[in-house]
């Protein structure tokens, strides 16, 4: 299952916020929201990779930071066409499924995404997360990737259900508060800001910019003899990016140690995460 995030040219981002935010602020907000989404996807077990469909340079740079594949669209044709391009490409490569999600749902979490993946069943299969107003489609899972034509927009939820049923698949519907809140209008932004979160989008709107320390500030933390502040900062950033999700690779051997009284014993094989606590 590959995640697909369509991103149009950021100079055109969030036009419905034009009366509320300047073009520069709208661009900055979208980049912050996009990074929240990419970070959540990167921390979600069960995804084979992330594909960002865009031709915007800043979006490409951010995609590379999260090891996402970049699929360059020849021109901005809209969300439906961008996801359709990714679906056609992935299907041609033999991918089993596609998870399409926009870049403007900053409250999406690895936990919510894992729940959507767990709800999805088999191929052919279709799972959808509606927008909070019940009209839009904020996350779609399709197996195979090109199961249906896409109709993203303000009233896409019912057309997507109809397309799935026309393909002989009964849709699975999952309502989730984080993925369900996409930021398009001033009212959406007000609702988002009313919900406490440690997102980059919120930090940006509160004027804090990127919540991560810059290189100079990070190095300064290592100069302190008391590393409690450094450890607290590491904990905060880890929880912000990954929540309480713990993952491990069955393919990588990492020698682990277990302290027993005054002896340190190297175990012959990795300890499953469930036995660490």
C-alpha positions as CSV (number, residue, x, y, z in Angstrom):
1,X,0.0,0.0,0.0
2,X,1.5,3.3,-1.1
3,X,0.5,6.7,0.3
4,X,-0.1,9.4,-2.4
5,X,-0.1,13.1,-1.5
6,X,-1.0,15.5,-4.4
7,X,0.5,19.0,-4.1
8,X,-0.3,21.8,-6.5
9,X,1.9,24.8,-7.1
10,X,2.1,26.5,-3.7
11,X,1.8,29.9,-5.2
12,X,-1.9,28.9,-5.6
13,X,-2.3,27.4,-2.2
14,X,-5.4,28.0,-0.1
15,X,-7.0,30.7,-2.2
16,X,-10.1,30.6,0.1
17,X,-7.9,32.0,2.9
18,X,-6.8,35.0,0.8
19,X,-9.0,37.4,2.8
20,X,-7.5,36.1,6.0
21,X,-3.8,35.4,5.2
22,X,-1.3,36.9,2.8
23,X,0.0,34.8,-0.1
24,X,3.3,34.3,1.8
25,X,1.5,33.1,5.0
26,X,-0.8,30.8,3.0
27,X,2.3,29.2,1.4
28,X,4.0,28.9,4.7
29,X,0.9,27.4,6.3
30,X,0.5,24.8,3.6
31,X,4.2,23.7,3.8
32,X,3.8,23.3,7.6
33,X,0.6,21.2,7.1
34,X,2.2,19.2,4.4
35,X,5.1,18.3,6.7
36,X,2.7,17.3,9.4
37,X,1.0,14.9,7.0
38,X,4.3,13.5,5.6
39,X,5.6,13.0,9.2
40,X,2.5,11.1,10.1
41,X,2.7,8.9,7.0
42,X,6.4,8.2,7.6
43,X,5.6,7.0,11.1
44,X,2.7,4.7,10.0
45,X,3.5,1.0,9.9
46,X,2.1,-0.9,6.9
47,X,2.9,1.6,4.2
48,X,5.3,0.5,1.4
49,X,6.2,4.1,0.7
50,X,5.1,7.7,0.0
51,X,4.5,9.3,-3.4
52,X,4.2,13.0,-3.7
53,X,2.7,14.2,-6.9
54,X,3.8,17.8,-7.6
55,X,5.9,20.1,-9.7
56,X,6.5,22.6,-6.8
57,X,10.2,22.9,-5.8
58,X,9.6,23.5,-2.1
59,X,7.2,20.5,-2.0
60,X,9.8,18.4,-3.7
61,X,12.5,19.4,-1.2
62,X,10.1,18.4,1.7
63,X,9.2,15.1,0.0
64,X,12.9,14.2,-0.3
65,X,13.4,15.0,3.5
66,X,10.9,12.2,4.2
67,X,12.3,9.8,1.6
68,X,9.2,10.1,-0.5
69,X,9.1,9.3,-4.2
70,X,8.4,12.4,-6.4
71,X,6.0,12.0,-9.3
72,X,6.2,15.1,-11.4
73,X,3.0,16.1,-13.1
74,X,3.3,18.1,-16.4
75,X,0.9,20.8,-15.2
76,X,-1.5,21.5,-12.4
77,X,-4.6,19.7,-13.5
78,X,-6.2,19.3,-10.0
79,X,-6.3,16.8,-7.2
80,X,-8.3,14.1,-9.1
81,X,-6.0,14.1,-12.0
82,X,-2.9,14.1,-9.8
83,X,-4.1,11.1,-7.8
84,X,-5.2,9.4,-11.0
85,X,-1.7,9.8,-12.4
86,X,-0.3,8.1,-9.3
87,X,-2.9,5.4,-9.5
88,X,-2.1,4.6,-13.1
89,X,1.7,4.6,-12.4
90,X,1.4,2.4,-9.3
91,X,-1.0,0.0,-11.0
92,X,1.4,-0.3,-13.9
93,X,4.2,-1.2,-11.5
94,X,2.2,-3.9,-9.8
95,X,1.4,-2.1,-6.6
96,X,-1.4,-3.7,-4.6
97,X,-3.0,-0.5,-3.3
98,X,-3.1,3.2,-2.9
99,X,-3.9,5.5,0.0
100,X,-4.7,9.0,-1.2
101,X,-4.6,11.8,1.4
102,X,-4.3,15.6,0.9
103,X,-1.6,17.7,2.4
104,X,-3.9,20.0,4.4
105,X,-5.0,17.6,7.2
106,X,-2.4,18.5,9.8
107,X,-4.2,16.7,12.6
108,X,-3.8,13.3,10.9
109,X,-1.9,10.9,13.1
110,X,-0.1,7.6,12.6
111,X,-2.8,6.1,14.9
112,X,-5.6,7.3,12.6
113,X,-3.8,6.2,9.5
114,X,-3.1,2.7,11.0
115,X,-6.8,2.4,11.8
116,X,-7.7,3.2,8.2
117,X,-5.3,0.5,7.0
118,X,-6.6,-2.0,9.5
119,X,-10.2,-1.4,8.2
120,X,-9.3,-1.9,4.6
121,X,-9.9,-5.5,3.4
122,X,-8.6,-7.4,0.4
123,X,-8.6,-6.6,-3.3
124,X,-10.8,-5.4,-4.8
125,X,-11.4,-3.1,-1.8
126,X,-12.4,0.5,-1.1
127,X,-12.1,2.4,2.2
128,X,-12.9,6.1,2.6
129,X,-12.6,8.8,5.4
130,X,-15.2,11.5,4.8
131,X,-14.5,15.2,5.6
132,X,-16.0,16.4,8.8
133,X,-18.9,18.0,6.9
134,X,-19.8,14.6,5.3
135,X,-19.3,16.0,1.8
136,X,-15.7,15.7,0.9
137,X,-13.3,12.7,0.7
138,X,-10.3,13.2,2.9
139,X,-8.6,9.8,2.6
140,X,-9.3,7.0,0.1
141,X,-7.8,3.5,0.0
142,X,-8.1,1.6,-3.3
143,X,-7.1,-2.0,-4.1
144,X,-6.0,-2.1,-6.9
145,X,-4.8,1.5,-7.1
146,X,-6.8,2.2,-10.2
147,X,-10.1,0.6,-9.0
148,X,-12.1,3.8,-9.6
149,X,-11.9,7.2,-11.3
150,X,-11.5,9.9,-8.7
151,X,-13.8,12.9,-8.2
152,X,-12.2,15.0,-5.4
153,X,-13.9,18.3,-4.5
154,X,-16.4,19.7,-2.1
155,X,-19.1,17.1,-2.8
156,X,-17.0,14.1,-3.7
157,X,-18.0,11.7,-0.9
158,X,-21.2,10.3,-2.5
159,X,-19.7,10.1,-6.0
160,X,-16.8,8.1,-4.7
161,X,-19.2,5.7,-3.0
162,X,-21.1,5.3,-6.2
163,X,-17.9,4.6,-8.2
164,X,-16.9,1.9,-5.7
165,X,-20.3,0.2,-5.9
166,X,-20.2,0.4,-9.7
167,X,-16.9,-1.5,-9.5
168,X,-18.7,-4.2,-7.5
169,X,-17.2,-3.2,-4.1
170,X,-19.1,-2.2,-1.0
171,X,-17.3,0.8,0.5
172,X,-15.9,0.8,4.1
173,X,-16.4,4.1,5.8
174,X,-14.2,5.3,8.7
175,X,-15.0,8.6,10.4
176,X,-11.9,10.2,12.0
177,X,-11.6,13.7,13.6
178,X,-8.0,14.4,12.6
179,X,-8.1,13.3,9.0
180,X,-11.6,14.6,8.7
181,X,-10.5,18.2,9.3
182,X,-9.0,19.7,6.1
183,X,-8.1,23.4,6.2
184,X,-9.7,25.3,3.4
185,X,-11.7,28.2,4.8
186,X,-11.3,30.7,7.7
187,X,-13.8,28.6,9.6
188,X,-11.7,25.5,9.1
189,X,-8.7,27.3,10.3
190,X,-10.5,28.6,13.4
191,X,-11.7,25.1,14.2
192,X,-8.1,23.8,13.8
193,X,-6.7,26.5,16.1
194,X,-9.3,25.7,18.7
195,X,-7.9,22.1,19.1
196,X,-4.7,21.9,21.1
197,X,-2.0,20.2,19.1
198,X,1.8,20.0,18.7
199,X,1.6,20.3,15.0
200,X,4.0,22.4,12.8
201,X,0.9,24.1,11.3
202,X,-0.2,25.4,14.7
203,X,3.3,26.5,15.6
204,X,3.5,28.4,12.3
205,X,0.1,30.1,12.9
206,X,1.2,31.1,16.4
207,X,4.3,32.7,14.9
208,X,6.8,30.2,16.1
209,X,7.8,28.9,12.7
210,X,9.4,25.5,12.6
211,X,9.1,23.9,16.1
212,X,12.4,22.1,15.6
213,X,15.6,23.8,16.9
214,X,18.0,25.1,14.3
215,X,21.5,23.7,14.0
216,X,23.0,26.3,16.3
217,X,20.4,25.8,19.0
218,X,20.7,22.0,18.8
219,X,24.5,22.1,19.1
220,X,24.1,24.5,22.1
221,X,22.1,21.8,23.9
222,X,24.9,19.3,23.6
223,X,27.4,21.7,25.3
224,X,25.5,21.5,28.6
225,X,26.9,19.2,31.2
226,X,23.4,18.5,32.4
227,X,21.7,16.8,29.5
228,X,18.2,16.8,31.0
229,X,17.1,19.7,28.7
230,X,18.5,17.9,25.7
231,X,16.7,14.7,26.6
232,X,13.4,16.6,27.2
233,X,13.7,18.2,23.8
234,X,14.4,14.8,22.1
235,X,11.3,13.4,23.9
236,X,9.1,16.3,22.8
237,X,10.1,16.0,19.2
238,X,9.8,12.2,19.2
239,X,6.2,12.3,20.6
240,X,5.3,15.2,18.2
241,X,6.4,13.1,15.2
242,X,5.4,9.6,16.2
243,X,3.1,9.7,19.3
244,X,3.2,6.5,21.2
245,X,3.8,4.3,18.2
246,X,6.7,1.8,18.5
247,X,8.0,0.1,15.4
248,X,10.8,-2.3,14.7
249,X,12.2,-4.2,11.7
250,X,12.2,-8.0,11.6
251,X,14.9,-7.8,8.9
252,X,17.5,-5.9,10.9
253,X,19.5,-7.5,13.7
254,X,20.4,-5.0,16.4
255,X,22.3,-6.3,19.4
256,X,20.3,-5.5,22.5
257,X,21.4,-5.6,26.1
258,X,19.5,-6.2,29.3
259,X,20.8,-4.9,32.6
260,X,20.6,-7.5,35.5
261,X,22.0,-6.3,38.8
262,X,25.7,-5.3,38.0
263,X,26.0,-7.4,34.8
264,X,25.3,-6.5,31.2
265,X,24.3,-9.5,29.1
266,X,24.1,-9.5,25.3
267,X,21.2,-11.5,24.2
268,X,21.6,-13.8,21.1
269,X,18.6,-12.4,19.3
270,X,16.5,-9.3,19.3
271,X,14.0,-8.9,22.0
272,X,10.4,-8.3,20.7
273,X,9.2,-4.8,21.6
274,X,6.4,-6.3,23.8
275,X,9.0,-7.8,26.1
276,X,11.0,-4.6,26.6
277,X,8.6,-3.2,29.2
